[in-house]
Amino acid sequence: MDSLRPIISGLRHPTIKISKFLDNLLRPLFNDVAKETTIDSGFELVKHVEKWSQEKLNPETLFCTIDVVDLYTMIPQIEGILSLRRMLDYLNKKQVNGLKVETLIRSSRFVMQNNYFSFDGQFYHQIRGGAMGSPLTLTMANCYMYFFERPIVRQVKNSGGLYLRYIDDLFITINWPQQHLLKQIERWNQFDENIKLNSYIHRSTSFLDLSVENQNGSLITKVYHKPSYEPYYLPFNSIHPMHMKKNIPFVMLLRAIRYCSSFNLFISERESLRMALLLNRYPDSIISNPCEEARQVDYDKNLFIHFTYCTNMRTFPIRFHTLWSKYFSSSPINDISPVLGARNVLNLQRQLTIR
């Protein structure tokens, strides 16, 4: 029988808030350390590949995508926590936001080693890897991969190639013969017994939501749709706020503009999008002119007011608007619309504990 990987909601797990708190402290540090080799969107990939291709793309250039098998659940917990410590030492950090490094590491160990769930009347304790829904697991996995990939990055860059990573997905383009690249990937697979790399090498490939192709030395890019893709979007007749529905055609069209390397590819993607939106009952006026719906906030006509929320402030917004209308209804200032927003009290206990 094949092994199973349980997927369980951790939203109410006792350590989830501690995990979020630590992740908010550590992830910005990792993002700064790894910014040259990590991406978080297909648009970033487009920019990197286009820049690299201007001078180094030739008819024999290969694209290689690599998947790290079960990254979150394969990293040993102690080694993963040590990778966080290694990152902090690399940055010469003694404290982060007033917290000592030792406190951060001990708290991280507590989060990673206390993942429990129940199934069919039995309780289970995760002893390897981290919970997939825990924010700290992502940062730990990223740090572990960062130090694993250092020799690979150096080798690829020294050979004039491009190396990028999105969590457990790697993208490499380089002017090596295919057999040589396969031999190197086999060698990289020996670096760490916990990391297994599955590769795909071709002159065309997909990565995230981007399709890239080397067409006789010319770079061709477009939007990638998975084989399981279905043209279902948020229905226009749903009860969601109008600004959410209007934003869908805008961002989808913007993605097509950014990704498609030729006008014909853009037209094809635009027409596919148009048909999908019509199937979801979007009116032609919004589909045809999505950019008109994206308007910037007019700060001359809106006054933003923030207040710290507490129980005795529940009725404050109503009372504020009542007083505003009472005293400014006949004043020129009434042309300005007040917009109220609440923020929570910064309380460490509330940040770290589940009620």
Buried (B, 14 or more C-beta within 10 A) or exposed (E): EEEEEEEBEBEEBEBBBBBBBBBBBBBEBBEEBBEEBBBEBBBBBBEBBBEBBEEBBEEEBBBBBBBBEBBBBBBBBEBBBBBBBBBBEEBEBEEBEEEEBEEBBEBBBBBBBBBEBEEEEEEEEBEEBBBBBBBBBBBBBBBBBBBBBEEBBEBBBEEEBBBBBBBBBBBBBBBBEEEEBBEBBEEBBEBBEBBEBEBEBEBEBBBBBBBBBBEEEEBBBBBBBEEEEEEEBEEBEEEEEEEEBBBBBBEBBBBBEBBBBEEEBBEBBBEBBBEBBBEBEBEEEBBEEBEEBEEEEEEEEEEEEEEEBEEEEEEBBEEBEEEBEEEBEEEEEEEBEBEBEBEEEEEEEEEBEEE
